[in-house]
Structure formats: structure tokens, C-alpha cells
Amino acid sequence: QVQLVQSGGGSVQSGGSLKLSCAASTTVFDRYAVGWFRHVPGKEREWVACISNKDGTYDGHTKYVDSVKGRFTISRVGNTAYLQMDNLKPDDTAIYYCSAQYWAPCMTSATYDYWGQGTQVTVSS
């Protein structure tokens, strides 16, 4: 079992930036794919970004949902994954979740084995 602890959420004005963190308990986090999702009450959980495992044939490839391309960046350093969010918009307001799957490529469905606790991101106009 892997625990994922999130931080970095908050409130910003439209056009501002936030950087979310997802710290994993495993010491071999490079073997995991990481996904970021967001949830708005009344809507289904939406996939936002993912990065493939680095310690394997996938070599850390990344993907993004069209609405955040050019604004969000997913990365991983050591046992922590990040989601850098720039030029935030009110429509980005949601609870953001990180997730992880052992020895996997990018996954865009919410079927990851491990999940963080979620963190609120609020963007005002």
C-alpha cells in the first residue's frame, strides 16, 4: 500500500498560479504512473493530467486534458509529484486529487489503485 499526501491548494485570482504537491510513501515512486483529477460537486470526476512511470519503458511520458494544455505542467521529483498550474481560470475551481498506479503508463480513467486526500483550489474572477 502507498499513501499519498497532498498539499499546495488555496485561493487565487484569475490569472494566478498554484503548485500542488503529492508526496508518496514509497521510495520507488518512479515505478508508478501518476494521475491528477479534479472534482466539482454535481459533476463527474475529471481527468486532468498524467505521467507514465519513469523506471521502465514508458520514460515518464505526459498527457493533459485539452482545457489545461499550455497552462498546467505535471512533474515528479523523488517521491513527490507536482502539478504546476499557471494562468488559472474560474473554471479550474475544484477539489484536486493525485493518484498512483504501479508500473503503468499514463491512465486517463479513474482506476488508479492509490489516491490522495484531495485539496481545494478556488479561482476567483
KEVEX-218846 format. One record per residue: residue in one letter; x, y, z of N, C-alpha, C, O in turn. Coordinates in steps of 0.05 Angstrom, whole numbers, plus 5000, padded with zeros to 4 digits. Layout:
BEGIN
A:X:Y:Z:X:Y:Z:X:Y:Z:X:Y:Z
...
//
This chain:
BEGIN
Q:5017:4976:5000:5000:5000:5000:5018:5025:5000:5039:5026:5013
V:5009:5045:4985:5023:5070:4983:5004:5093:4993:4981:5095:4984
Q:5015:5109:5010:5000:5133:5020:5009:5157:5003:5032:5161:4998
L:4989:5174:4996:4994:5198:4981:4983:5221:4997:4959:5222:5003
V:5000:5241:5003:4992:5264:5019:4995:5289:5002:5017:5295:4993
Q:4973:5303:4999:4972:5326:4982:4975:5352:4998:4967:5354:5021
S:4985:5373:4984:4987:5400:4995:4989:5420:4972:4992:5412:4949
G:4986:5445:4978:4990:5466:4958:4965:5479:4948:4967:5498:4932
G:4942:5470:4956:4917:5483:4947:4913:5510:4960:4928:5518:4977
G:4893:5524:4950:4887:5551:4961:4869:5567:4943:4857:5556:4924
S:4868:5593:4948:4851:5611:4932:4868:5632:4918:4887:5643:4930
V:4863:5636:4893:4878:5656:4877:4859:5671:4859:4836:5662:4854
Q:4868:5693:4849:4853:5709:4829:4857:5696:4802:4877:5683:4797
S:4838:5701:4784:4841:5693:4757:4868:5702:4745:4875:5726:4748
G:4882:5684:4731:4908:5691:4721:4931:5684:4739:4954:5685:4731
G:4925:5676:4764:4946:5669:4783:4956:5641:4780:4948:5627:4761
S:4973:5633:4798:4986:5607:4797:4985:5592:4823:4985:5605:4845
L:4985:5566:4822:4987:5549:4846:5004:5525:4838:5004:5517:4814
K:5017:5513:4857:5032:5488:4852:5023:5468:4873:5028:5471:4897
L:5011:5446:4864:5002:5425:4881:5024:5404:4884:5039:5398:4865
S:5026:5392:4908:5045:5371:4914:5031:5346:4922:5010:5347:4934
C:5044:5323:4916:5033:5297:4923:5057:5280:4932:5072:5270:4915
A:5060:5278:4958:5083:5263:4970:5075:5234:4974:5055:5228:4987
A:5091:5215:4963:5085:5187:4965:5102:5173:4986:5125:5181:4990
S:5092:5153:4999:5106:5139:5020:5127:5120:5009:5146:5112:5023
T:5124:5111:4984:5142:5093:4971:5169:5106:4964:5170:5130:4958
T:5190:5091:4966:5217:5101:4958:5223:5095:4929:5245:5102:4919
V:5204:5082:4915:5208:5075:4886:5186:5088:4870:5173:5074:4853
F:5180:5113:4875:5158:5127:4862:5161:5128:4832:5140:5130:4818
D:5185:5127:4822:5189:5128:4793:5177:5104:4779:5173:5105:4755
R:5171:5083:4794:5159:5059:4782:5129:5062:4778:5116:5044:4766
Y:5117:5084:4787:5088:5088:4787:5080:5108:4766:5095:5128:4761
A:5057:5104:4753:5044:5125:4738:5030:5143:4758:5020:5133:4778
V:5028:5169:4752:5014:5188:4770:4993:5202:4753:4998:5211:4731
G:4970:5204:4764:4948:5219:4752:4937:5241:4770:4937:5238:4794
W:4929:5263:4758:4916:5285:4772:4887:5286:4761:4882:5286:4737
F:4868:5288:4780:4840:5290:4773:4828:5314:4789:4840:5323:4808
R:4805:5323:4780:4791:5344:4795:4761:5338:4795:4751:5326:4777
H:4748:5348:4817:4720:5342:4820:4705:5367:4829:4713:5381:4847
V:4683:5373:4815:4665:5395:4822:4639:5382:4831:4629:5364:4817
P:4627:5391:4853:4601:5380:4861:4581:5380:4839:4577:5401:4826
G:4567:5358:4836:4547:5356:4815:4557:5346:4788:4542:5342:4770
K:4584:5343:4786:4596:5334:4761:4613:5309:4767:4621:5304:4790
E:4619:5294:4746:4637:5271:4748:4666:5280:4752:4674:5301:4743
R:4681:5263:4765:4710:5268:4768:4723:5269:4740:4718:5252:4723
E:4739:5290:4736:4751:5295:4710:4781:5290:4711:4795:5299:4729
W:4791:5274:4692:4820:5271:4689:4833:5297:4679:4822:5310:4662
V:4855:5304:4691:4869:5329:4684:4896:5324:4671:4902:5336:4650
A:4913:5307:4683:4940:5303:4673:4950:5276:4683:4940:5266:4703
C:4971:5265:4670:4983:5241:4680:5012:5240:4670:5020:5253:4650
I:5028:5224:4684:5056:5219:4676:5061:5189:4679:5054:5177:4700
S:5074:5177:4659:5080:5149:4660:5103:5143:4679:5118:5161:4686
N:5105:5118:4687:5128:5110:4704:5154:5116:4689:5156:5113:4665
K:5174:5124:4705:5200:5131:4694:5219:5107:4694:5235:5104:4675
D:5217:5090:4713:5234:5067:4716:5223:5043:4700:5214:5023:4711
G:5224:5046:4673:5214:5026:4655:5214:5036:4627:5229:5055:4620
T:5198:5024:4610:5198:5031:4581:5182:5055:4575:5184:5065:4552
Y:5166:5066:4593:5149:5089:4587:5163:5116:4590:5154:5135:4577
D:5184:5117:4605:5202:5140:4606:5188:5166:4613:5196:5187:4603
G:5169:5165:4631:5157:5190:4641:5141:5207:4622:5140:5231:4625
H:5129:5194:4601:5113:5210:4582:5089:5222:4596:5078:5211:4615
T:5081:5246:4587:5059:5261:4600:5036:5266:4580:5040:5267:4556
K:5012:5270:4592:4988:5277:4576:4972:5297:4592:4973:5297:4617
Y:4956:5313:4578:4939:5333:4591:4912:5334:4577:4910:5330:4553
V:4892:5340:4593:4866:5346:4581:4868:5372:4565:4882:5390:4573
D:4853:5374:4543:4856:5397:4526:4852:5424:4540:4866:5443:4533
S:4835:5425:4559:4828:5451:4572:4851:5462:4589:4850:5486:4596
V:4871:5446:4596:4893:5456:4612:4920:5456:4597:4940:5464:4609
K:4921:5447:4572:4946:5446:4557:4957:5474:4555:4943:5493:4548
G:4983:5476:4559:4996:5502:4558:4995:5518:4584:5008:5538:4587
R:4978:5509:4603:4975:5523:4629:4985:5506:4652:4996:5517:4672
F:4981:5480:4651:4988:5461:4673:5012:5445:4665:5016:5438:4641
T:5029:5438:4685:5052:5420:4680:5053:5400:4702:5054:5407:4726
I:5054:5374:4694:5058:5353:4714:5087:5345:4714:5100:5344:4693
S:5097:5339:4738:5125:5331:4740:5128:5313:4765:5110:5309:4781
R:5152:5301:4767:5158:5284:4790:5187:5287:4797:5205:5285:4780
V:5193:5291:4823:5220:5293:4833:5221:5276:4858:5208:5281:4878
G:5238:5255:4858:5240:5237:4880:5213:5224:4886:5201:5211:4869
N:5204:5226:4911:5179:5214:4919:5155:5233:4919:5135:5228:4932
T:5158:5255:4904:5136:5275:4903:5129:5282:4874:5146:5287:4858
A:5103:5281:4868:5093:5290:4843:5081:5318:4846:5072:5326:4868
Y:5082:5334:4825:5073:5362:4825:5054:5367:4802:5055:5355:4781
L:5037:5387:4807:5020:5398:4786:5023:5428:4787:5011:5441:4804
Q:5039:5439:4769:5042:5468:4768:5019:5479:4751:5015:5471:4728
M:5004:5498:4762:4980:5509:4749:4984:5539:4745:4986:5554:4765
D:4986:5548:4720:4990:5576:4714:4966:5586:4698:4950:5571:4687
N:4963:5613:4699:4940:5626:4685:4914:5612:4692:4898:5605:4675
L:4909:5610:4718:4885:5596:4728:4860:5612:4720:4860:5636:4719
K:4839:5597:4716:4813:5608:4708:4792:5599:4729:4796:5578:4742
P:4770:5613:4731:4749:5605:4750:4739:5576:4745:4732:5562:4763
D:4739:5567:4719:4730:5540:4713:4749:5519:4724:4742:5495:4724
D:4773:5527:4733:4792:5508:4745:4785:5502:4774:4797:5484:4786
T:4766:5517:4785:4758:5513:4813:4748:5485:4817:4729:5477:4803
A:4759:5470:4836:4752:5442:4841:4768:5431:4864:4787:5445:4874
I:4762:5407:4873:4779:5392:4890:4797:5375:4873:4787:5361:4855
Y:4823:5378:4877:4843:5363:4860:4854:5339:4876:4860:5341:4899
Y:4855:5317:4862:4865:5292:4873:4889:5282:4857:4889:5282:4833
C:4909:5272:4871:4930:5257:4857:4925:5227:4861:4912:5219:4880
S:4936:5211:4843:4933:5182:4844:4957:5169:4833:4974:5181:4819
A:4961:5143:4839:4984:5128:4830:4977:5099:4824:4960:5087:4836
Q:4992:5088:4804:4988:5061:4796:5016:5049:4790:5032:5060:4775
Y:5021:5026:4802:5048:5014:4800:5053:5004:4771:5036:4991:4759
W:5077:5011:4761:5087:5001:4736:5067:5004:4713:5059:4985:4701
A:5059:5029:4708:5038:5034:4689:5044:5058:4672:5060:5075:4679
P:5032:5059:4648:5034:5083:4631:5013:5104:4641:4999:5099:4660
C:5012:5127:4628:4991:5146:4633:4964:5133:4632:4958:5118:4613
M:4947:5138:4651:4920:5128:4652:4901:5151:4655:4904:5168:4673
T:4881:5153:4637:4862:5175:4638:4836:5169:4651:4819:5186:4654
S:4832:5144:4659:4808:5136:4674:4814:5135:4704:4837:5131:4712
A:4794:5138:4720:4797:5139:4749:4799:5111:4761:4783:5104:4779
T:4818:5095:4752:4821:5068:4761:4848:5063:4775:4857:5040:4778
Y:4861:5084:4783:4887:5082:4798:4882:5068:4825:4861:5071:4837
D:4902:5053:4834:4900:5039:4859:4901:5057:4884:4889:5051:4904
Y:4917:5078:4882:4923:5095:4906:4914:5124:4900:4918:5134:4878
W:4903:5137:4921:4892:5164:4918:4900:5181:4942:4901:5172:4965
G:4905:5207:4936:4910:5226:4957:4883:5235:4969:4862:5227:4960
Q:4885:5253:4990:4861:5261:5004:4846:5284:4990:4823:5290:4998
G:4858:5296:4970:4845:5318:4956:4852:5345:4969:4857:5346:4993
T:4853:5365:4952:4858:5392:4962:4842:5412:4945:4839:5409:4921
Q:4831:5432:4959:4813:5452:4945:4830:5473:4931:4849:5484:4941
V:4822:5478:4906:4832:5500:4890:4809:5518:4883:4790:5509:4870
T:4811:5544:4890:4789:5563:4884:4801:5586:4869:4820:5599:4878
V:4789:5592:4846:4799:5614:4829:4776:5634:4826:4754:5627:4816
S:4780:5658:4835:4760:5679:4834:4764:5697:4810:4787:5700:4800
S:4743:5709:4800:4744:5727:4777:4748:5756:4786:4750:5773:4768
//
